[in-house]
Amino acid sequence: MSVQFAGLREPWFAAVRGVHDLAESHPARPVHPPDTVQRSERYELFWSLSFDLTAAFWAWIGGFCTDYAGYGGEDTDFGEKARSAGVPLDWVGGADAYHQWHPAPR
């Protein structure tokens, strides 16, 4: 039987299964054991790379500011707006996100 994922066959799928073993944690981000949830007050660490919230919380926070040029500032701003709105920040252990490194744009 051939495994398919999004139209791609086994060699690609097998390579993706091993990506976790190659990943390195970001030194500025917390790593928690799988299947744990840790409440945090470190809103300055918020990254929109991987997060979820309800539509009600999104509206309460006010969404992302679109006035920033480049990248990254809107994440810090959003995290601080979430703090000000009293929205809790939880880190979920095992909810990994993978990001390909790239140089910062100038």
C-alpha positions in Angstrom: 0.0 0.0 0.0 1.3 3.5 -0.9 1.0 6.3 1.7 -0.1 9.6 0.2 -0.2 13.0 1.9 -1.4 16.0 -0.1 -0.6 14.1 -3.3 3.0 13.3 -2.3 4.1 9.7 -1.9 6.1 7.7 0.7 9.7 9.2 0.3 8.5 12.7 1.1 6.2 11.5 3.9 9.0 9.5 5.5 11.3 12.5 5.4 8.7 14.6 7.2 8.2 12.0 9.9 11.9 12.5 10.9 11.9 16.3 11.0 11.2 16.3 14.8 14.5 14.5 15.4 16.4 17.3 13.5 14.6 20.2 15.1 16.3 22.6 17.6 14.3 24.5 20.1 14.6 28.3 20.0 16.8 29.4 22.9 14.4 32.2 23.9 11.3 30.0 23.9 10.2 27.7 26.6 10.0 23.9 26.0 7.5 22.0 28.1 6.9 18.2 28.3 4.3 16.9 25.9 0.7 17.0 27.0 1.3 19.7 29.6 -0.1 23.3 29.7 1.9 26.0 31.5 0.4 29.4 32.2 2.8 32.2 31.6 3.2 35.9 32.2 5.9 36.2 29.5 3.7 37.9 26.9 6.8 39.4 25.3 7.6 35.9 24.0 4.4 35.6 22.0 5.0 34.5 18.4 2.3 34.2 15.8 4.1 31.3 14.3 1.7 29.0 16.1 -1.1 30.0 18.3 -4.9 29.7 18.7 -7.6 31.6 20.4 -11.3 32.1 20.1 -12.9 34.7 17.8 -14.1 36.5 21.0 -10.6 36.8 22.4 -9.3 37.9 18.9 -11.9 40.7 18.9 -11.3 41.6 22.5 -7.5 42.0 21.9 -8.1 43.9 18.7 -6.2 41.7 16.2 -2.8 42.5 14.7 -1.7 46.1 14.1 -1.1 46.5 10.4 1.1 49.7 10.7 4.4 47.8 11.2 6.9 47.5 8.3 9.0 44.3 8.1 8.2 41.5 10.5 8.0 40.8 14.2 6.8 44.0 15.7 3.2 43.0 15.3 3.8 39.9 17.4 5.2 41.8 20.3 2.4 44.4 20.0 -0.2 41.6 19.9 1.3 39.9 23.0 1.3 43.2 24.9 -2.3 43.9 23.9 -3.3 40.4 25.1 -1.6 41.1 28.4 -3.5 44.5 28.7 -6.8 42.8 27.9 -6.2 40.1 30.5 -6.2 37.3 28.0 -4.3 34.3 29.5 -1.1 33.0 27.8 -0.5 29.3 28.0 2.3 27.2 26.5 1.3 23.8 25.3 4.0 21.1 25.5 4.3 19.0 22.4 2.5 21.5 20.2 5.6 21.9 18.0 5.9 24.4 15.2 8.6 24.3 12.6 10.1 27.4 11.0 12.7 27.5 8.3 15.5 29.8 9.3 16.1 32.9 7.1 18.1 36.0 7.6 16.2 39.0 8.8 15.1 41.4 6.1 16.7 44.8 6.1 
